[in-house]
Amino acid sequence: MKETNIELFPVLNRLCGWTTPSPFASFCPEFWLLQAAVSKYEMEERTFYWLPNCGGGLCVMERDVFLRGSHGHRVWTSQRPEAGEEAYCVILKGRDRDSPTGDIRSFDFSAHLHRLEHVAMEVKAVELVFYSGRRFSMEPERLKGLYWKYGTLRRIRYLPENEAALVRTIMMEHRYQKGWTPKKDRAPPSGPVR
């Protein structure tokens, strides 16, 4: 399934198995997460992976899924999909908080998890931004106890050792999700290509 420039919440509600137009109570925390992401500037903060289930859905930021040690990676990889089960890539594009628009693309969840085992990167640092204005970047191990000292956390961002490698890994995953497969019998280049 690939749908572009659609109203997201009715489609996500339908994917969760709700046929009546409810006030999206089936996935309230995820609904709030997506609503808050509408106003974000960076595309990485508006791209999510969605896994529907009968009790609602599971929604994590795409970037976090590829960072081993992040909360999103732990939650996403703890799922045990059945063969052929689909997950969805949700990209927010519209700026209306009440009815955001965007794109939804389905992909094979079990194949994705198998690829993810080999390409996920370790978290090297965590960037924290507090409502008090304080900003820290530190090792993930030093994270405990910091919340009480500086107040409410506004944003947490997990950082890999190499940001460009993370972006390249995510772009390659997008190709796989769209059905691309590498050529197996491709000959290595014999010299410079002109």
C-alpha positions as CSV (number, residue, x, y, z in Angstrom):
1,M,0.0,0.0,0.0
2,K,1.2,3.4,-0.8
3,E,-0.9,6.5,-0.4
4,T,0.3,10.0,-0.8
5,N,-1.1,13.4,0.4
6,I,-3.9,11.9,2.4
7,E,-5.5,12.7,5.7
8,L,-3.5,10.4,8.0
9,F,-5.7,9.8,11.1
10,P,-8.7,8.2,9.4
11,V,-6.3,5.8,7.6
12,L,-4.3,5.0,10.7
13,N,-7.6,4.5,12.6
14,R,-8.8,2.1,9.9
15,L,-5.5,0.2,10.0
16,C,-6.0,-0.4,13.7
17,G,-9.2,-2.2,13.0
18,W,-11.6,0.6,13.9
19,T,-14.4,1.0,11.4
20,T,-16.3,3.7,13.1
21,P,-15.0,7.3,13.0
22,S,-13.9,7.5,16.6
23,P,-12.0,10.4,18.1
24,F,-8.8,8.3,17.6
25,A,-9.0,7.0,21.2
26,S,-7.5,3.7,19.9
27,F,-4.1,5.2,19.6
28,C,-4.1,8.4,21.8
29,P,-0.4,8.5,22.7
30,E,0.6,7.9,19.1
31,F,-2.0,10.5,18.0
32,W,-0.4,13.1,20.3
33,L,3.1,12.2,19.1
34,L,2.0,12.7,15.5
35,Q,0.2,15.9,16.3
36,A,3.2,17.3,18.0
37,A,5.4,16.3,15.1
38,V,3.4,18.3,12.6
39,S,5.0,21.6,13.7
40,K,8.6,20.2,13.6
41,Y,10.9,21.6,11.0
42,E,13.3,18.7,10.4
43,M,12.0,15.9,8.2
44,E,13.7,13.3,10.5
45,E,11.3,14.5,13.2
46,R,8.3,14.0,11.0
47,T,9.0,10.4,9.7
48,F,7.7,7.5,11.8
49,Y,7.3,3.8,11.6
50,W,3.8,2.6,12.5
51,L,2.7,-0.9,13.6
52,P,-1.0,-1.3,13.9
53,N,-2.6,-3.7,16.4
54,C,-6.1,-4.3,17.8
55,G,-5.4,-2.2,20.9
56,G,-4.2,0.8,18.9
57,G,-0.8,1.1,17.3
58,L,2.9,1.4,17.9
59,C,4.6,4.5,16.6
60,V,8.3,5.3,16.8
61,M,10.6,7.8,15.0
62,E,12.3,6.2,12.0
63,R,15.7,7.6,12.9
64,D,15.5,6.0,16.4
65,V,14.7,2.6,15.0
66,F,18.2,2.4,13.4
67,L,20.0,3.5,16.5
68,R,20.8,0.5,18.8
69,G,20.4,1.7,22.4
70,S,17.6,4.2,21.7
71,H,14.1,3.7,23.2
72,G,12.6,3.5,19.7
73,H,15.0,0.7,18.7
74,R,14.2,-1.3,21.8
75,V,10.5,-1.0,21.4
76,W,10.5,-1.7,17.7
77,T,12.8,-4.7,17.8
78,S,10.9,-6.3,20.7
79,Q,7.9,-6.9,18.5
80,R,7.5,-10.4,17.1
81,P,5.8,-10.2,13.7
82,E,4.2,-13.0,11.9
83,A,5.4,-13.8,8.4
84,G,4.0,-11.3,5.9
85,E,2.9,-8.8,8.6
86,E,3.0,-5.3,7.4
87,A,4.3,-2.2,9.1
88,Y,4.0,1.4,7.7
89,C,6.2,4.3,7.1
90,V,4.3,7.5,7.9
91,I,5.7,10.8,6.6
92,L,3.9,14.0,7.9
93,K,3.7,16.7,5.3
94,G,0.7,18.9,6.2
95,R,0.9,21.6,8.9
96,D,-2.7,21.2,10.3
97,R,-2.5,19.8,13.8
98,D,-6.1,18.6,13.8
99,S,-6.0,16.7,10.6
100,P,-2.4,16.3,9.4
101,T,-1.8,15.1,5.9
102,G,1.1,13.0,4.5
103,D,2.2,9.8,2.9
104,I,1.9,6.2,4.1
105,R,3.9,3.3,2.7
106,S,3.6,-0.3,3.8
107,F,6.5,-2.7,4.0
108,D,7.2,-6.3,5.2
109,F,7.9,-6.0,8.9
110,S,9.7,-9.3,9.4
111,A,12.1,-8.7,6.5
112,H,12.7,-5.2,7.8
113,L,13.6,-6.6,11.3
114,H,16.0,-9.1,9.7
115,R,17.8,-6.3,7.8
116,L,17.8,-4.1,10.9
117,E,19.8,-6.7,12.9
118,H,22.7,-6.2,10.5
119,V,22.6,-2.4,9.9
120,A,21.6,-0.8,13.2
121,M,24.2,1.5,14.6
122,E,25.3,2.1,18.2
123,V,24.3,5.3,20.0
124,K,27.5,7.2,20.8
125,A,25.9,10.2,22.5
126,V,22.5,11.6,23.6
127,E,21.5,15.3,23.1
128,L,19.1,16.6,25.7
129,V,17.2,19.9,25.5
130,F,15.2,21.0,28.6
131,Y,12.4,23.6,28.8
132,S,14.7,25.6,31.1
133,G,16.9,26.2,28.1
134,R,19.7,23.9,29.1
135,R,21.2,21.7,26.4
136,F,23.5,18.8,27.0
137,S,25.3,16.2,24.9
138,M,26.6,13.2,26.8
139,E,27.2,9.4,26.7
140,P,24.0,7.4,27.2
141,E,25.3,5.9,30.4
142,R,25.3,9.3,32.2
143,L,21.6,9.9,31.5
144,K,20.2,8.6,34.8
145,G,19.2,11.2,37.4
146,L,19.6,14.2,35.1
147,Y,15.9,14.9,34.8
148,W,15.5,15.9,38.4
149,K,18.3,18.5,38.3
150,Y,17.3,20.5,35.2
151,G,13.5,20.1,34.9
152,T,11.2,18.9,32.2
153,L,12.8,17.4,29.1
154,R,11.7,19.0,25.8
155,R,13.6,16.8,23.4
156,I,15.9,13.8,23.4
157,R,18.0,13.0,20.3
158,Y,20.2,9.9,20.0
159,L,23.4,10.5,18.0
160,P,25.4,7.9,16.1
161,E,29.2,8.1,15.6
162,N,28.7,8.9,11.9
163,E,25.5,10.8,10.9
164,A,26.1,10.4,7.2
165,A,26.3,6.6,7.5
166,L,23.0,6.7,9.4
167,V,21.3,8.7,6.6
168,R,22.8,6.3,4.0
169,T,21.4,3.3,5.9
170,I,17.9,4.8,6.2
171,M,17.9,5.7,2.5
172,M,18.9,2.2,1.6
173,E,16.1,0.8,3.8
174,H,13.7,3.0,1.9
175,R,14.9,1.4,-1.4
176,Y,14.2,-2.1,0.1
177,Q,10.8,-1.0,1.3
178,K,9.9,0.1,-2.2
179,G,10.8,-3.4,-3.5
180,W,14.4,-2.9,-4.7
181,T,16.7,-5.9,-4.6
182,P,20.4,-5.8,-5.3
183,K,21.7,-7.4,-8.4
184,K,23.5,-10.7,-7.5
185,D,25.6,-11.3,-10.6
186,R,26.8,-7.8,-11.2
187,A,30.5,-7.7,-12.4
188,P,32.9,-5.5,-10.5
189,P,34.0,-2.4,-12.4
190,S,37.1,-3.1,-14.6
191,G,38.4,0.4,-14.4
192,P,37.4,4.0,-14.2
193,V,34.0,4.7,-15.5
194,R,33.8,7.6,-18.0
